[in-house]
Amino acid sequence: MIRLSGMATSLLAAITLAVFLLLYGPLLIPILSSFFTVSHGDVLWNQPSLSAYGALAGNGGILKAVGNTLIVGFSATLLSLAVGTLLAIHYCSGKSAGREAMQFAIYLPFLMPPIITGLALLIFFRETGVPRSLITVIVGHTVFVQALAYRTIVVRLQSLGPSMIEASADLGASAFQTLVHIILPNLRSTLIGAGVLSFALSFDETLITLLVTGTESTLPIRLWAMMRLGFTPDINALVTIVLVLTVLLCVFAVRQLLPEAQSNSE
């Protein structure tokens, strides 16, 4: 164990505090602004108000954009987990030479710049006559986050080894029974973690969405358009709500993952 002097410990503590302030300090500004009235660019600290949240509740355009974002995020996450699980099982159980080519095809959209992925999807949809809509946005997000879900599941399957699957087959279980009773329960924490990360990536994706979206806007595209005229106070309320929900989602994911991690360490 490395022992540090009192001065070194204080210096590291000061650096850590400065990093935290730089990372999370700016988040306090929209949170505080959502609870206090802003007049002519000045925050009236002596006049707390929930008017920003009332304005947000009446802003149909923002609420619709949030709804579209949630639809796209949950759909892309579920599709990427389902397809990623099947592809990961195929990769870990098969021996065909085409498995590496399959991995290359999965990773390529994630490794390329998002604008290139978006342009490729835009050209594909245009040439095949598919109209741009939320469906094309879901496809684009699924293609983008697929690599993350797939890789996470592959690593977990490789750590399990083939012994449990072989034992299940020896006991007479079918492939479907093995999937439901052996593979998926052991992938539970992995699917939760991959789902949270995939949803976070989908929620924040802008460039691919900008190229493949139709008349329906997601929240990042809506905020992108509002940057020219400036943000209204109800956006501060929206940022606060998103931050609170994000923290709750992280707490839920941690509570779901920690019991299994503790049991595995024992």
C-alpha positions as CSV (number, residue, x, y, z in Angstrom):
1,M,0.0,0.0,0.0
2,I,1.4,3.4,-1.0
3,R,1.5,6.0,1.8
4,L,1.3,9.6,0.9
5,S,2.5,12.6,2.9
6,G,-0.1,15.1,4.2
7,M,0.9,17.7,1.6
8,A,0.5,15.1,-1.3
9,T,-2.9,14.0,0.1
10,S,-4.1,17.6,0.3
11,L,-2.9,18.3,-3.2
12,L,-4.7,15.3,-4.6
13,A,-7.8,16.3,-2.7
14,A,-7.7,19.8,-4.2
15,I,-7.2,18.5,-7.7
16,T,-10.1,16.1,-7.3
17,L,-12.3,18.9,-6.0
18,A,-11.4,21.1,-8.9
19,V,-12.2,18.3,-11.4
20,F,-15.6,17.7,-9.8
21,L,-16.3,21.4,-9.9
22,L,-15.4,21.7,-13.6
23,L,-17.5,18.6,-14.4
24,Y,-20.6,19.1,-12.3
25,G,-20.5,22.8,-11.4
26,P,-22.1,23.9,-14.7
27,L,-25.0,21.6,-14.0
28,L,-25.9,23.7,-11.0
29,I,-26.7,26.7,-13.1
30,P,-29.7,25.3,-15.0
31,I,-30.9,23.6,-11.8
32,L,-30.9,26.8,-9.8
33,S,-32.3,28.8,-12.7
34,S,-35.3,26.5,-12.9
35,F,-36.4,27.5,-9.4
36,F,-35.8,31.3,-9.6
37,T,-37.2,33.9,-11.9
38,V,-34.9,35.3,-14.6
39,S,-35.6,38.9,-15.6
40,H,-33.6,40.7,-18.3
41,G,-30.8,38.2,-18.0
42,D,-30.6,38.5,-14.1
43,V,-31.5,35.8,-11.7
44,L,-33.9,37.1,-9.0
45,W,-32.6,35.0,-6.0
46,N,-35.3,36.5,-3.7
47,Q,-38.2,35.3,-5.9
48,P,-38.3,31.5,-6.0
49,S,-40.8,30.2,-8.5
50,L,-42.0,27.0,-10.2
51,S,-43.1,29.0,-13.3
52,A,-40.4,27.3,-15.4
53,Y,-42.0,23.9,-14.7
54,G,-45.4,25.2,-15.5
55,A,-44.2,26.6,-18.8
56,L,-42.6,23.2,-19.6
57,A,-45.9,21.4,-18.9
58,G,-47.5,23.7,-21.4
59,N,-44.8,23.5,-24.1
60,G,-46.3,20.9,-26.4
61,G,-43.4,21.0,-28.9
62,I,-40.8,20.1,-26.2
63,L,-42.9,17.4,-24.6
64,K,-43.5,15.8,-28.0
65,A,-39.8,15.8,-28.7
66,V,-39.2,14.2,-25.4
67,G,-41.8,11.6,-26.1
68,N,-40.2,10.9,-29.5
69,T,-36.8,10.6,-27.9
70,L,-38.0,8.1,-25.3
71,I,-39.8,6.0,-28.1
72,V,-36.6,5.9,-30.1
73,G,-34.4,5.2,-27.2
74,F,-36.4,2.4,-25.7
75,S,-37.0,0.8,-29.2
76,A,-33.3,1.0,-30.2
77,T,-32.3,-0.4,-26.8
78,L,-34.6,-3.4,-26.9
79,L,-33.7,-4.1,-30.6
80,S,-30.0,-3.9,-29.9
81,L,-30.2,-6.2,-26.9
82,A,-32.4,-8.8,-28.7
83,V,-30.3,-8.8,-31.8
84,G,-27.0,-8.5,-29.9
85,T,-27.9,-11.5,-27.7
86,L,-28.6,-13.7,-30.7
87,L,-25.5,-12.6,-32.6
88,A,-23.4,-13.0,-29.4
89,I,-24.7,-16.6,-28.9
90,H,-24.0,-17.3,-32.6
91,Y,-20.5,-16.0,-32.3
92,C,-19.6,-17.9,-29.0
93,S,-21.2,-21.2,-30.1
94,G,-20.2,-21.3,-33.8
95,K,-17.0,-22.0,-35.5
96,S,-17.7,-20.7,-39.0
97,A,-15.2,-18.5,-40.7
98,G,-17.8,-15.8,-41.2
99,R,-18.0,-14.9,-37.6
100,E,-15.1,-12.4,-37.8
101,A,-16.8,-10.8,-40.8
102,M,-20.0,-10.5,-38.8
103,Q,-18.1,-8.8,-36.0
104,F,-16.6,-6.4,-38.4
105,A,-20.0,-5.5,-39.8
106,I,-21.3,-4.9,-36.3
107,Y,-18.4,-2.7,-35.1
108,L,-18.0,-0.7,-38.3
109,P,-21.0,1.7,-37.8
110,F,-19.9,2.4,-34.2
111,L,-16.3,3.0,-35.1
112,M,-17.0,5.3,-38.1
113,P,-17.8,9.0,-37.5
114,P,-21.5,9.3,-36.9
115,I,-21.9,11.7,-39.9
116,I,-20.6,8.9,-42.2
117,T,-23.0,6.4,-40.7
118,G,-25.8,8.8,-41.0
119,L,-25.0,9.6,-44.6
120,A,-24.8,5.9,-45.5
121,L,-28.2,5.3,-43.9
122,L,-29.7,8.3,-45.6
123,I,-28.5,7.1,-49.0
124,F,-29.8,3.6,-48.3
125,F,-33.3,4.8,-47.2
126,R,-33.5,7.1,-50.2
127,E,-32.4,4.5,-52.7
128,T,-34.8,1.9,-51.3
129,G,-37.7,4.3,-51.2
130,V,-38.2,4.2,-47.4
131,P,-39.6,7.5,-46.2
132,R,-37.8,9.2,-43.3
133,S,-39.7,8.9,-40.0
134,L,-39.2,7.8,-36.4
135,I,-38.8,4.3,-37.8
136,T,-35.7,5.3,-39.8
137,V,-34.4,7.0,-36.7
138,I,-34.9,3.8,-34.6
139,V,-33.0,1.8,-37.3
140,G,-30.2,4.3,-37.3
141,H,-29.8,4.3,-33.5
142,T,-30.0,0.5,-33.4
143,V,-27.2,0.2,-35.9
144,F,-25.2,2.7,-33.9
145,V,-25.6,1.2,-30.4
146,Q,-25.6,-2.4,-31.6
147,A,-21.8,-2.8,-31.2
148,L,-21.9,-1.7,-27.6
149,A,-24.6,-4.2,-26.6
150,Y,-23.1,-7.0,-28.7
151,R,-19.6,-6.6,-27.2
152,T,-20.9,-6.5,-23.6
153,I,-22.9,-9.6,-24.1
154,V,-20.0,-11.5,-25.9
155,V,-17.6,-10.8,-23.0
156,R,-20.1,-12.1,-20.5
157,L,-20.8,-15.3,-22.6
158,Q,-17.1,-16.0,-23.0
159,S,-16.6,-15.7,-19.2
160,L,-19.4,-18.3,-18.6
161,G,-17.7,-21.0,-20.7
162,P,-19.4,-23.8,-22.5
163,S,-19.7,-26.2,-19.5
164,M,-23.2,-25.1,-18.3
165,I,-24.6,-25.2,-21.9
166,E,-23.1,-28.6,-22.5
167,A,-24.5,-29.8,-19.1
168,S,-27.9,-28.5,-20.1
169,A,-27.8,-30.4,-23.4
170,D,-26.6,-33.6,-21.7
171,L,-29.7,-33.4,-19.4
172,G,-32.0,-33.3,-22.4
173,A,-32.9,-29.6,-22.5
174,S,-33.7,-28.1,-25.9
175,A,-31.9,-25.1,-27.3
176,F,-34.8,-22.9,-26.4
177,Q,-34.9,-24.2,-22.8
178,T,-31.2,-23.7,-22.5
179,L,-31.6,-20.1,-23.7
180,V,-34.5,-19.3,-21.3
181,H,-33.3,-21.1,-18.2
182,I,-29.5,-21.0,-18.4
183,I,-28.2,-18.3,-20.7
184,L,-30.6,-15.4,-20.1
185,P,-30.5,-15.6,-16.3
186,N,-26.7,-15.4,-16.4
187,L,-27.0,-12.5,-18.7
188,R,-29.4,-10.5,-16.5
189,S,-26.9,-8.0,-15.1
190,T,-25.1,-7.7,-18.4
191,L,-28.3,-6.9,-20.2
192,I,-29.2,-4.3,-17.6
193,G,-25.8,-2.6,-17.9
194,A,-25.8,-2.8,-21.7
195,G,-29.3,-1.5,-21.8
196,V,-28.5,1.6,-19.7
197,L,-25.5,2.4,-21.8
198,S,-27.3,1.9,-25.1
199,F,-30.2,4.1,-24.0
200,A,-27.8,6.8,-22.9
201,L,-26.1,6.8,-26.3
202,S,-29.4,6.8,-28.1
203,F,-30.8,9.6,-26.0
204,D,-27.9,11.9,-26.8
205,E,-27.4,11.0,-30.5
206,T,-27.7,14.0,-32.8
207,L,-25.8,13.7,-36.1
208,I,-27.3,10.4,-37.2
209,T,-30.8,11.6,-36.1
210,L,-30.4,14.8,-38.0
211,L,-29.7,13.0,-41.3
212,V,-32.4,10.2,-41.1
213,T,-35.2,12.0,-39.3
214,G,-38.4,13.1,-41.0
215,T,-40.9,15.6,-39.7
216,E,-40.8,14.2,-36.2
217,S,-38.0,15.8,-34.1
218,T,-36.2,14.2,-31.1
219,L,-35.1,16.3,-28.1
220,P,-31.5,16.8,-29.3
221,I,-32.7,18.0,-32.7
222,R,-35.2,20.3,-31.1
223,L,-32.6,21.8,-28.8
224,W,-30.2,22.2,-31.7
225,A,-32.8,24.3,-33.5
226,M,-33.4,26.4,-30.4
227,M,-29.8,27.4,-30.1
228,R,-30.1,30.1,-32.7
229,L,-32.7,32.0,-30.7
230,G,-31.7,31.0,-27.2
231,F,-33.2,28.8,-24.6
232,T,-36.3,29.6,-22.7
233,P,-36.6,29.1,-18.9
234,D,-38.6,25.9,-19.3
235,I,-35.5,24.3,-20.8
236,N,-33.8,24.7,-17.4
237,A,-36.7,22.8,-15.8
238,L,-36.3,20.1,-18.5
239,V,-32.6,19.8,-17.8
240,T,-33.3,19.4,-14.1
241,I,-35.9,16.7,-14.6
242,V,-33.6,14.8,-17.0
243,L,-30.7,15.0,-14.5
244,V,-32.9,13.6,-11.7
245,L,-34.2,10.8,-13.9
246,T,-30.7,10.0,-15.0
247,V,-29.5,9.7,-11.3
248,L,-32.5,7.5,-10.5
249,L,-31.7,5.3,-13.5
250,C,-28.1,4.9,-12.4
251,V,-29.1,4.1,-8.8
252,F,-31.5,1.5,-10.1
253,A,-28.8,-0.1,-12.4
254,V,-26.3,-0.1,-9.5
255,R,-28.8,-1.8,-7.1
256,Q,-29.5,-4.4,-9.8
257,L,-25.9,-5.1,-10.5
258,L,-24.3,-5.0,-7.0
259,P,-26.1,-8.1,-5.5
260,E,-24.8,-10.3,-8.3
261,A,-21.3,-8.8,-8.1
262,Q,-21.2,-9.4,-4.3
263,S,-22.5,-13.0,-4.7
264,N,-19.9,-13.7,-7.4
265,S,-17.1,-12.4,-5.2
266,E,-18.2,-14.6,-2.3
